[in-house]
Amino acid sequence: MQQHDYDPPEQFGGSASAVLRCLRELVELTGQDRTDAPPVLELQFGDILTLTSLAFDAPRPFLCVSVYLPRCALIAAAAPPLASPAYPGAEWLWDASEGRYIILHSIEIAQLADEPGLLDAILAAKDRAGAWLLSVSGQRA
């Protein structure tokens, strides 16, 4: 029987450099252009796009997940997603040139245990943003 070596994911332990290493590896694994610039992980989920990077210049580094929702009409009566307790540490924007909402999630490094935790945070940000759009527009997110 063939044995496979299993290396458990690196534990971040609140280290921004460990999160940065993980982002670089994920960018490389996805085949995205690798440059000397800070890594930005781009993931497409149907009509929803996420861009994830690490903000080092803040007093406390954090993971920034930008969720680009599908194109739609501006919903004038919609309550902003930030009015909900599900969106602590987030901002939302309307990009008129693209006709879409962009929701920016700021996630503390201490909340990320390892690579699966980082990926779960991206998926959770995408899911919350999509659920908000669905709740205010009746549109499929």
C-alpha positions, 0 to 999 in steps of 0.5 A: 500500500502506498503511503502519502505524507500529509502535512497539516495546514500551517497554523497562523497564530495571529501572524500576518507573515504566515497569512501572507505566505498562505495567500502567495501559495494560493495565488500560485496554486490558482495559476494567477500572475505572480509578481513582486507586488503583494498577492491578491487572490481572485476567486470567481463563484458564478456571477460573484467575484472575490478579491482577497489581500492582506492590509499591512499598513493598518495599525493591526493587519487584517485580511480584506475580502472584496466581494463584487456582486452580480451586475444589477440596478441600483436598489434605492430603497435597499438597507445597506448591508452594514445596517445588519449585525452580520456585517461588522467591519465591512463597507459597501460601495455602489460602482455605477460604471459597472452597475454592481455592489461591492462589499468590503470585509475586513477580517482580523488576522487573529480570527484566521487559524489556518488556510482552511480558515482563510478560505472559509472566511472568503466563502462566508464573506461571499455568502453574506454579501450574496444573501444581502443582495438576494434579500433586497432584490429577489435576484439570484446571487 
